[in-house]
Structures are given as structure tokens and as C-alpha cells.
Amino acid sequence: MRGLLQMTLDLFDAPAAPSVAPAPVPATEPEPGPAAPAVSLADALAPANFTHPRATREVMLGHARVAYEFTRAQRRTIGFVVGAEGLSVRAPRWVALRDVDAALQEKAEWIVRKLDETRERHQRMESSRIEWRDGAVFNFLGEPVTVRLDPRHAFAGSGGAILDAGPMGEGGAGGQRVLRLALAGNASSAQVRDAAQAWLMRQARRIFTERLDHFAPRLGVRWSKLSLSNAATRWGSASADGGIRLHWRLVHFRLPVIDYVVAHELSHLRVMDHSPRFWETVESVVPDYHQLRRQLKEEQLSRWS
């Protein structure tokens, strides 16, 4: 069975599913006795529920009820993907359903753990969702920036400009930077969000181009084209013809983290896999890439939309 399995974990958020609410505890007891528990035994034993929006099959994995998307495909293994919507299972056409069920039970602990992690990640992202208005805050190059709407200026056609606030400036205490956007004070949340995104994407193209030009000669490679990505599962990619794709939201991170991703993709122009030779290539220009890679995985970005 082990030779028949393949597992994948997508990197971004997963949809939150409704949690099971605890049963109400009676306000009084008929006679003195032990205090009632905060959560009833029935609720404590209730199974967790994970439901894919396109679920076609359901299985109990330990104490979790998992409704998953199941498809047949031209492939040699049973593939599990825990992604943004839940669990998807793809199986060869010749594999019996009982073998699919056995494979799910064999990897039940891994599947439920990843479903829990993606649900928690989504809940954290939802709690950090940006409220798009005058005064909204998001990170740019690892530092917080406060949005201010300023209809008086066009900012030379760029739509906005970032300024450093003084110790008690408009950005607040500590000299937090201010991004002035050329929008009216009554602009809708969608207009504020789109203007901030357009400004960030312009900054992303400028910064990424500078860092590509910095690292390419050091790696002995040449890049041909930069594209900004909005992919759901990866920060960047490289093609054999020298094309580089980088996710525009990388500009939320500190510059060293951006440098790691840039060096990673440029290194693929020398080694198009993740062999030891590839990682040696990355390390030759970013010696602390282990730490930066971990930061990229662990740091939580605010929910954008």
C-alpha cells in the first residue's frame, strides 16, 4: 500500500468550517454536587467535521468525519491533497474503493493533522483581515504602513506615495510610515484595497527587478522576463527560457526573505530540481537560506480581501 500513496500539502489558507458549539450548562443544579464542566461530555466526544465543497464521499478518520472530493484519474498512485478547500483524493481507475478506504485509514493521522492545521491557519488569517479604509495597516518590506486617503494629489500618476511619519506623525507613535493614496475620503473599501494593491504591485516589480539584477550575475545566469504572480500555492517559479514568476505579496516580507525567493528561482536556471546541488547553489549566495525559508513558511500574512 505504501508504494501506492502520494501526499501533497498546499501552502495557503484553508476555508474555515463551522465549529461545534458546546451545549448550554444549566444555571442551577437540583442539589449540591460537582461543578458542571464547561463542555459537555457529548460535545467533547463529538467528531470534528471537515467538508470539501465538492465532496462526493465521506469517511471517519479516528474521531474526525471527513467529506472529501474523490476523482478517478490516469495515474499510478492514490494521491491525497490537503488544500484550501479540504481533502481531495485522486485514484487510478483500476484501484477498488476498498483500497482507497484502506489508504485513507493508513494515513488518517497525517490527513487529520493537516486538515486541523489548514483550518487553524484560515482562522488566524480571518482574524487578521485588513479593514480597507483610511487608517488601514499592512506590512511593506517587513514594517507596518498606515494608509491615508489624500484626494489633493495624484502622486505623479503613481496613485500613491509612502512617507516617513515623525515621532508623533500621522502614522502614529514610533514614526510608522504612511502610504498616501490619491483617493477621496469617502472611497469604498474595494477602491482602497485595489489602490493599495496597485501601488504594492508597482513596488514589487521595481524591487524584484533590482534583486534579480543583483543575484543573476553572482549565480552566472541570465533572466529574460519577470511576471507577477497571484498563485494560490507557490511564491515563485522559473522556466528554462529564463522567465521568472514571483508572487507580488512577497513585498510584505523583509528584504532578506525576498532575496531568498529570488535566489531560489534564479538557482533553478542552473539546476531545475531540488537536489543537493540545487541547495548548494542557493547557499552560495544566501548562506542563511534555511532560516529565511522557515520564516517564509511560518510568518502569517494578513487576509487581503
GIPEUR-V721374 format. One record per run of one state. SS is the DSSP state (a for helix, b for strand, c for the rest). FROM is the first residue (numbers start at 0). LEN is the number of residues. If there is no record, write none. Layout:
ss & from & len
SS & FROM & LEN
SS & FROM & LEN
This chain:
ss & from & len
c & 0 & 1
a & 1 & 3
b & 4 & 5
c & 9 & 31
a & 40 & 5
c & 45 & 2
b & 47 & 4
c & 51 & 5
b & 56 & 5
c & 61 & 2
b & 63 & 10
c & 73 & 4
b & 77 & 6
c & 83 & 2
b & 85 & 7
c & 92 & 4
a & 96 & 10
c & 106 & 1
a & 107 & 20
c & 127 & 9
b & 136 & 4
c & 140 & 2
b & 142 & 7
c & 149 & 5
a & 154 & 3
c & 157 & 2
b & 159 & 5
c & 164 & 12
b & 176 & 5
c & 181 & 7
a & 188 & 31
c & 219 & 5
b & 224 & 5
c & 229 & 6
b & 235 & 3
c & 238 & 4
b & 242 & 5
a & 247 & 5
c & 252 & 2
a & 254 & 13
c & 267 & 8
a & 275 & 10
c & 285 & 3
a & 288 & 10
c & 298 & 7
